[in-house]
Amino acid sequence: MKARDILSDSKQERCIILAEYIIENNATVRSTAKQFGISKSTVHQDVTSRLEKLNPELHKRVGEVLKKNKEERHIRGGLATKLKYSR
């Protein structure tokens, strides 16, 4: 087995692990990246582009969570600002 094949296998596993985490926890890309110690760009790339090719059904479910998070982000931002200035 080539090193490239092993790398692609680990990327596939990472995509699925990240997707399951996002679905189970209704997590954002940012919180998922922080939890796993990787960049937001990597998480986003994994759960959008790579996952779509690996597991379309899981990709669809993650997309629903990410869409919901995107719709709610202005609320979270407002709460963070309120908390910042109330201290």
Secondary structure, 3 states (H helix, E strand, C coil): CCHHHHHHHHHHHHHHHHHHHHHHHCCCHHHHHHHHCCCHHHHHHHHHHHHHHHCHHHHHHHHHHHHHHHHHHHHHHHHHHHHHHHC
